[in-house]
Amino acid sequence: MEHTYQYSWIIPFITLPIPMVIGGGLLLFPTATKKFRRMLSFLSVFLLSIVMLFAINLLLQQINRHSIYQSVWSWTINNDFSLEFGFLIDPLTSIMLILITTVGMMVLIYSDNYMSHDKGYLRFFAYMSFFNSSMVGLVSSSNLIQIYFFWELVGMCSYLLIGFWFTRPVVGNACQKAFITNRVGDFGFLLGILGLYWITGSLEFRDLFEIVKNLIYNNKVDLLFVTLCSLLLFSGAVAKSAQFPLHIWLPDAMEGPTPISALIHAATMVAAGVFLVARLLPLFRVIPYIMNLIALIGLVTVLLGATLALAQKDIKKGLAYSTMSQLGYMILALGMGSARSSLFHLITHAYSKALLFLGSGSIIHSMEAIVGYSPHKSQNMGLMGGLTKHVPITKISFLLGTLSLSGIPPFACFWSKDEILSDSWLYSPIFAIIACYTAGLTAFYMFRIYLLTFEGHLNIHFQDYSGKKSSSFYSISLWGKGGSRLIKKTNSFLTFLKINTNKRASFFLKKTYRADLNVRKSSSTFHISYLNNIFFPYPQEANNTMLVPMLVLTSFTLFIGFIGSPFNQEEEGLDILSKLLTPSLYFLDQNSKESTDCYQFLTNATFSVSIAFFGIFIASFLYKPVYSSLQNLDFLNLTVKKGFKKILRDKIIYLIYDWSYNRGYIDALYAKSLTSGLRRLAEFTHFFDKQIIDRIINGLGFSSFFLGEGIKYLGGGRISSYLLFYLFSIFIFLIFSSSLLF
């Protein structure tokens, strides 16, 4: 074991040769390097698999030996200051290494085919390998300054990958938005590091925690200053993990390639913030009110992310807001002191969300075969539907991922989310009610995504592939944009959803959009045949290079949740996950229990699953193809008065739609208060510089020029005259100065 630990510092550098070789080759020998593109991509997967084997070995040793290993060496020594670098192996590091390497390897394999058509194929693999190396270095760091170093590398790689297709203006704006938003949090993170070093004189985690704890208990430090430093440290996690109010970059990051979306949302970028809070949890616990604030931020993010996901038509942005909400659950659990459930949900969510994003990539590929390369069309769920018989494997894997994220047993996220909901009841009933309500919203919007994508008929204004014309009434959606068409079957129970599509003003935006009666607007039919010598192909299932990673992640989604299952306990009442976390210095879980009451577990599980099924039922009721038995039932006209229908339509539905589609007006608020304000300040500064400062300087220059031109004609060449003029000028100056003084 010691032999393995001794050489474990090599782990972050194993995949580093790939970006170096690719980058150097593309600069010096571009043509030759491109000929070896498949070999270099295979090498990147191979090296990451070596890191995965190291990680598995370290995890097994953690389970068997329950030990913590730390190797530190000095990098810079100057008087009392010593900057050290090191490698820390504990349960948190081991679990994160497994997560990063397994998900990263699946994404790399998937990317080989997904990016095969792209001219930047090698550049993409270089960025991805560097991204994985940076994240591995971050989770294995032994001190704050080393974490900050890799923290910035992770941010840089995300900037490069989000802006991979930088020639598109919208992509350039998205990567800049992500970069600048994260710089806000990172600046606070750096200030927090410097503040804690000023208090403690150390950046090593073990020393830092002990010193701060002793200083607070002995009243030898200003508690307000320590609290401020902790808040600044937490601000870094708020930005990286897209917590409110620095979440605005996450949906725009979907402009990058789908594989990087999967990696960012599963195991790297957003996971870094949760990892940081978990690593610093012993520090946060000894500072009053910090844990409550962390839990509150997590709760707000949970609810906000779920409500903003309701109106998204872009499949990737819907999944992005889903990630934001689930990250809120993790931060909420950490704020409640339940580190075990937070880490458990980080694991289960990572595999489920990676599966969903890779599935969305397969869907986008199949849609591009029909509508061509256009993100506004190939990612628009309003143009999808009826893909079940054309992409059956993708449909099944996507459905399993949807069931997992919705909290349906026995899939992975059920076990972790149910544990967080149970802990929330112990922490605060108000927090628990909001968390449970959001669990129902999660099931609703996830099945909305599934139903709009796979059920019904393919609706790209084409004729259905079966040869039948698309019905004008199916897959009803409450949340579309633009003009809606009237439903032909006016006696339907959904007649009340006929909504005026006129644009109306809101507080922050000049224009917002009414809800659309039917996202999938039926129009003229289109035959799949030769038309003007153009052949329109069928949607097709992805090839094996893309399907195998999805199937592997599907198996994780099915079985990974059982590692923390209460039924997977030994005599001492601990499951595998609890046994792994029990000896850790950094995971002293206040809410952990020695044994699980099966009756209580079944009660809590029944409640949470009922909420999830209710959300699924509502989604199916509104979005699934409506059958004739329901169409012929004038349900609402029989039971609901017209006044209530008007209130429901004009107040509730419009309010929900406007809030969700316009991103809660938060982006607009930032645009009005920050972006516009800074722009006006810049314009005023430019005006002041050009019109005031420049004119004063130019005026002095011109005045000197004209004064010199005028005086030179007064020169007669007599020194006595010059002296007389000089003395007269001094006399006038003295009189003027005296008048000012007295």
HELIX and SHEET records of a PDB file:
HELIX    1   1 GLU A    2  GLN A    6  1                                   5    
HELIX    2   2 SER A    8  PHE A   13  5                                   6    
HELIX    3   3 PRO A   17  LEU A   28  1                                  12    
HELIX    4   4 PRO A   30  LYS A   35  1                                   6    
HELIX    5   5 ARG A   37  ARG A   65  1                                  29    
HELIX    6   6 PRO A   91  TYR A  114  1                                  24    
HELIX    7   7 TYR A  121  VAL A  139  1                                  19    
HELIX    8   8 LEU A  144  ILE A  162  1                                  19    
HELIX    9   9 PRO A  169  THR A  200  1                                  32    
HELIX   10  10 PHE A  205  TYR A  217  1                                  13    
HELIX   11  11 LEU A  223  LYS A  240  1                                  18    
HELIX   12  12 TRP A  249  ASP A  252  1                                   4    
HELIX   13  13 ALA A  253  GLU A  255  5                                   3    
HELIX   14  14 THR A  258  ALA A  266  1                                   9    
HELIX   15  15 MET A  269  ARG A  279  1                                  11    
HELIX   16  16 LEU A  281  ARG A  285  1                                   5    
HELIX   17  17 ILE A  290  LEU A  308  1                                  19    
HELIX   18  18 ILE A  315  GLY A  335  1                                  21    
HELIX   19  19 ALA A  339  VAL A  371  1                                  33    
HELIX   20  20 PRO A  375  SER A  378  1                                   4    
HELIX   21  21 MET A  381  LEU A  383  5                                   3    
HELIX   22  22 PRO A  392  SER A  406  1                                  15    
HELIX   23  23 ALA A  412  TYR A  427  1                                  16    
HELIX   24  24 PRO A  429  PHE A  454  1                                  26    
HELIX   25  25 THR A  495  LEU A  497  5                                   3    
HELIX   26  26 ASN A  544  PHE A  559  1                                  16    
HELIX   27  27 ILE A  560  GLY A  564  5                                   5    
HELIX   28  28 ILE A  576  LEU A  581  1                                   6    
HELIX   29  29 CYS A  598  TYR A  623  1                                  26    
HELIX   30  30 SER A  628  GLN A  631  1                                   4    
HELIX   31  31 PHE A  635  THR A  639  1                                   5    
HELIX   32  32 LYS A  642  ILE A  647  1                                   6    
HELIX   33  33 LEU A  648  ILE A  653  3                                   6    
HELIX   34  34 TYR A  654  TYR A  661  1                                   8    
HELIX   35  35 ARG A  663  TYR A  665  5                                   3    
HELIX   36  36 ILE A  666  TYR A  670  1                                   5    
HELIX   37  37 ALA A  671  THR A  675  3                                   5    
HELIX   38  38 SER A  676  PHE A  687  1                                  12    
HELIX   39  39 PHE A  688  ILE A  693  3                                   6    
HELIX   40  40 ASP A  694  ILE A  711  1                                  18    
HELIX   41  41 LYS A  712  LEU A  714  5                                   3    
HELIX   42  42 ILE A  719  LEU A  741  1                                  23    
SHEET    1   A 2 TYR A  69  ASN A  78  0                                        
SHEET    2   A 2 PHE A  81  ILE A  89 -1                                        
SHEET    1   B 2 TYR A 530  LEU A 531  0                                        
SHEET    2   B 2 ILE A 534  PHE A 535 -1                                        
END                                                                             
